Amino acid sequence: MNDNLGFAHYWAQGDAVSHAVAYLLLLMSVVSWFYILSKTLSSWRIRRSASALDGFWQASTMRDAIALIKPVDTENVYAPLAEQAADAAAIRTPAAGNSAASLNAATDLGELITRTLRREINRVSSRLESGLTLLASVGSTAPFVGLFGTVWGIYHALMAVSASGTVQIDKVAGPVGEALIMTALGLVVAIPAVLAYNAFTRVNRITLAELDAFAHDLHAYLTTGSRVGK
């Protein structure tokens, strides 16, 4: 209750710069929490779809396997990788017609599939990393934004005390304590962003490792007809 009253008093006594700092912290908090919640849901869906990869190799054909995993892969991480690789392999089949009809058809099968898999992995990696730069930026700058608000508030508090002509500890401690709230708000904004950034980085690392292993299996199957490993 006292903290709320202190902030209300600080807000009433603050100028345009103090208000701008508070609005900036609020904006940073809203944007970071939007990405935290949206990427949490996305990460949960990706981890759920990863469990269907074992069933992928139990299907009788590649098309059946893709149809099996596609409804589960709502984030389009694994299914497009298999689809694009299968389509690339189909270019080099006799049913595809003239093998010199395009640059893809004239490319070695292994190189064509490798290029296709690499392109899809890069696409997924770009999607997974979206928003992480913003979270890292918020986590690293929000404390300093709050600190700037505190310094600015202390400066104005000292100026007001100096203008009054009397220096008393109670007249200094109150405004300074209210100004320190901005530093606390900066930490409140920064800490969730930092924790979320670390958590999403770990989830992305696990997902990309599984995606790379899946791509290796697809490459082996489409070029040799057998899957590497168990």
Secondary structure, DSSP 8 states (H G I E B T S, - for coil): -HHHHHHHHHHHH--HHHHHHHHHHHHHHHHHHHHHHHHHHHHHHHHHHHTTHHHHTTSSSHHHHHHHHTTT-TT-SSHHHHHHHHHHHHHTSGGG--TTSSHHHHS-HHHHHHHHHHHHHHHHHHHHHTTHHHHHHHHHHHHHHHHHHHHHHHHHHHHHHHHHT---HHHHHHHHHHHTHHHHHHHHHHHHHHHHHHHHHHHHHHHHHHHHHHHHHHHHHHHHSS-S--
